[in-house]
Amino acid sequence: MYITKGMRVSGCCVLADYTFTVGSLQPVGMALNGSGILVSDLSLGSLVIGENTTVSDLSLALIAQNEPWEEGDQLTFFYGSQYLDAQGMPRATMVAKKVILRVDDETPLWEAVGSEGFQSVGGDSQGGTTGGGTTGGTDGGGTGGNDGGDDDGDDGLDKD
């Protein structure tokens, strides 16, 4: 897939899959399950994410089920949407949603990050794509890394 220089200059773009990984934590894998739903390889145990799930609920599940996750790590989901504008030119939007794992944070999860990318399917966290969009996984530290609880972001540990 490519776009011409003229298309690029006019703001056209095409989403592609990227892996954002820096540091010692393993990237989060994303794959289609048997039902065609994009899911990550993060285990949530028995947690079913819904409208009453809190940041604390998600934090406790991720920390308990996925080593070496710990409090203060940050999970970021990149939600992309690909579309054609009125002239038939490829356009895209990208939104990043993030949550810092805090076991005492009673904020409703979907209030903090929305439901796109933060749902559960059979004990795994669910991601999603729309119209050829792309998803990411985790991130942390405010500068693109999972900083293991050190909020200055200087060690940049990252998961996809």
Summary of the structure (lengths in Angstrom):
residues: 160
radius of gyration: 16.6
end to end distance: 22.8
largest distance: 50.9
contacts: 486
relative contact order: 0.25
helix: 13%
strand: 27%
